[in-house]
Amino acid sequence: QQQVKQSPQSLIVQKGGISIINCAYENTAFDYFPWYQQFPGKGPALLIAIRPDVSEKKEGRFTISFNKSAKQFSLHIMDSQPGDSATYFCAAGNGDTDKLIFGTGTRLQVFP
Amino acid sequence: DAGVIQSPRHEVTEMGQEVTLRCKPISGHNSLFWYRQTMMRGLELLIYFNNNVPIDDSGMPEDRFSAKMPNASFSTLKIQPSEPRDSAVYFCASTATGEWTEAFFGQGTRLTVV
């Protein structure tokens, strides 16, 4: 079922640094690419999302970069903070259904 | 709204026993999803319902797994008989159908089969 590949599996960043997580997908029918953030003991929650008609979306310190031809998208966290320490999941979906396929997750640790 | 409510939060059971996980979606949401989270495979979609009807159950691992949604406010995921490899965190999520909208997840049920 795995149609979304995510890397790295884990990431350690110093406070103030840039965190970058990458995802690649296979199904060209996907037309919605959200990122979810999960804190320990909690369910994932939507962080930011992008449609393939734009190449970049920015919300505060979080930016999604999207490369349709390469079928890749990435999450950039600028000025990473210890409070950003969490597991991040990329996902892909098709507007014909509500189904989301998730990547395997990246555990981010930001040290002060 | 209290969000998506799952019960129990934790379940420990012996191999071979039946396990039932429960989910109450957000009122007004039309789609409900069951996911399984493990370290190795991340978040796997098991099954999803739209308007209480199962739409895609291709992610259900095997016949030991079954899911029902008897009404818009309740769904169950049953494992019978349970096996140690079923140990994982199971999440339920719901969305409003239509334009792409946020999937709201419950807090999950951590299942341990010993």
Contacts between the chains, C-beta under 8 A, distances in Angstrom:
chain1	res1	chain2	res2	distance
A	1	B	44	6.5
A	1	B	45	7.1
A	1	B	58	7.2
A	1	B	59	5.7
A	2	B	41	7.7
A	6	B	42	7.4
A	32	B	100	4.8
A	34	B	102	7.9
A	34	B	103	8.0
A	41	B	107	7.3
A	42	B	107	6.2
A	42	B	108	7.9
A	43	B	4	7.4
A	43	B	91	5.5
A	43	B	93	7.4
A	43	B	105	3.1
A	43	B	106	5.5
A	43	B	107	5.4
A	43	B	108	5.6
A	44	B	43	7.2
A	44	B	91	7.5
A	44	B	105	5.1
A	45	B	104	8.0
A	45	B	105	6.9
A	46	B	102	4.4
A	46	B	103	7.0
A	49	B	100	7.3
A	51	B	100	7.8
A	89	B	42	6.8
A	89	B	43	6.0
A	93	B	100	6.9
A	95	B	100	6.5
A	97	B	55	7.0
A	97	B	56	7.4
A	98	B	31	4.3
A	98	B	33	7.9
A	98	B	48	7.0
A	98	B	50	6.9
A	98	B	95	5.2
A	98	B	97	6.2
A	98	B	103	7.8
A	99	B	33	7.6
A	99	B	45	6.5
A	99	B	48	5.9
A	99	B	55	7.9
A	99	B	56	6.3
A	100	B	33	7.6
A	100	B	45	7.2
A	100	B	103	6.1
A	101	B	45	6.5
A	102	B	35	7.5
A	102	B	42	5.8
A	102	B	43	3.8
A	102	B	44	7.8
A	102	B	45	7.5
A	103	B	42	6.1
A	104	B	40	7.8
A	104	B	41	6.5
A	104	B	42	3.4
A	105	B	42	4.7
A	105	B	43	7.1
